[in-house]
Amino acid sequence: MKKLLLLLSLGLITSCNVTKGLVDSMSPLQTPFEKNDNYSASYHEVIDYYQLLDRTSLNIQVNEYGMTDSGKPLHEVILDKSRSFTPEEARKAGKAVLMINNGIHAGEPCGIDASMMLARDLLEDKASLLDSTIVVIVPVYNIGGVLNRGGYSRANQNGPSAYGFRGNAKNLDLNRDFIKQDSDNAKSFNQLFTKWNPDIFMDNHTSNGADYQYVITLIATQKDKLEANLSRFMTNELLTEIYPKMESKGYEMTPYVFSRSSPDQGIAGFLDLPRYSSGYAALHNTISFMPETHMFKEYKDRVKSTYFLMESMLEFIQNHKQELIDVRERAIENTKIQEKFDLNWTLDFDKEDKLIFKGYEYRQKKSKVTGLDRNYYDRSRPFEKEVPFYNTYQATLSVEKPRAYIIPQAYQEVIDRLKANGVSMERIQEDQEIELEVYRIEDYVTRDNAYEGHYPHSQVQVVKNIEKVKIYQGDYRVKTDQAQNRLIVHTLEPQAADSYFSWNFFDGILMQKEYFSPYVFEEIAEELLEDDRDLRNRFEQKRRDDRKFKENASEQLNFIYMNSPYYEKTYRRYPVYREL
């Protein structure tokens, strides 16, 4: 009520002259981009603008939400015609939620400027699009990157005149950090995403790579990673409507150009692992998109195409709100009871679709710099032709979920990340020893060079056994009968591509802590072989089969040690246990 009285007294409840997302030049609500279409708003201009909108309308709320590595807070902008501004009331009212993220790569600011215009227009002449939907906007996600402003870090990009840097304040690529949450940005974002549980999520980008005629391309959540009903809805309903909408608005789209060599040789669907925004959203059964405007196109067109895509998404929701809500609810319920989960995938080149692609001929000429042959796209030779589109992924590894996972309280970093994503868990009430399924890490490959602050593991091989395990009061039990099952399995199964094991959260188990002195262990080994006939038989068999082993005393003693009660149980024993 105080806000309403203030607006009335200041005469700020007005109707701006808005046409196609652009306001009259005399309007106080004109964005910096509208004043100069090769200019992207600075961080302070962005926040000041949203705060101006907040003072100008009752249908918007601008909040600080958590901290980022820059020392500045993340902001949550809520556009809600019913003025409740909470996810609980949104669901009660039967509204869908569209969440929009901007500036994750701060040198790709199209979404920052487009969302400012969209927010204003939704408060004015396009307010009917809020009848069915609450819109939540993150105005600037990578604040540290936006503050690191300049005009040279993206050498291939055509404008704007100044922009931010890809890395955040910790020099992390935030579009690799959604699941591991090394940054405060991601920690805050995970909580915000979980709070709103959006039906559709958009993360705005600009592409590097091949040249072609389109201003904007689109990465959709990889269809083979989504729950089946949600995947069909996205593929058969949403995408089939969005592409024609964008063409009718003057910005024809194509799927993201992830090409094998040049685009005319074929385009592949992007495998969005949980480290990426759309792969992360899929773990929550949210349909997600990464629009990618083209770096060579004029900045004004990149911004406008992003604006029209967000507008088109709202129009789709308006026409299909109940279908969207229903299919997500069904997907969530199916996830609660789903028994088997795919963990890793490979592109199936035997499944080939076709699409009409508008590109430029990929040719060679002599370089004026090196004097050698160089590749280039010849814009004087545009083409439109049918090209292969490979967008089917086959699962290479699947796993049956357990009834629950047991996580020792020592791994609080893992616990905190699960909690940030709405995972329910209970504390163990007393010390006990129970039979659980235990993984041992048999083999893995570790990256040679640092990647986003880690040396990730891949090609993980495990063996599993039923063992008696001591668990303690205060340890955590995570049941797999909940909406977050997909996220739980993908983070806690060590063989998953973006598991917490892969991201080095359990590396303490990969180093042996106790050893033996050969001169002491000789007599113990002799006793072990005398007392354990099976061990002796296996030892002698290995000596017969492996000449190098037979000629290496240390390896022979180590074999006996590893197969004895003296060998440490925790070495390579994965400390997240499966309750069957």
Buried (B, 14 or more C-beta within 10 A) or exposed (E): EEEEEEBEEEEBEEEBEBEEBBBEEEBEBBBBBBEEBBBBBBBEBBBEBBBBBBBBBBBBBBEEBBBBBBEBBBBBBBBBBBBBBBBEBBBEEEBBBBBBBBBBBBBBBBBBBBBBBBBBBBBBBBBEBBEBBBBBBBBBBBBBBBBBBEEEBBEEBBBBEBBBBBBBBBBBBBBBBBBBBBBBBBBBBBBBBBBBBBBBBBBBBBBBBBBBBBBBBBBBBBBBBBBEBBBEBBBEBBBEBBBEBBEEBEBBBBBBBBBEEBBBEBBBBBBBBBBBBBBBBBBBBBBBBBBBBBBBBBBBBBBBBBBBBBBBBBBBBBEBBEEBBEBBBBBBEBBEEBEEBBBBBEBEEEEEEEEEBBBBBBEEEEEEEEEEEEEEBBEEEEBEEEBBBBBBBEBEBEBEBBEBBBBBBEBEEBBEBBBBBBBEBEEBEEEEEEEBBBBBBEEBEBEEEEEBBBEBBEEBEBEEEEBEBEBEEEBBBBBBEBBBBBBBBBBBBBBBBBBBBBBBBBEEBBEEEEEBEEEEBEEBBEEBBEEBEEBBEBBEEBBEEBEEBBEEEEEBBBBBBEBBEBBEEEBBBBBBBBBE
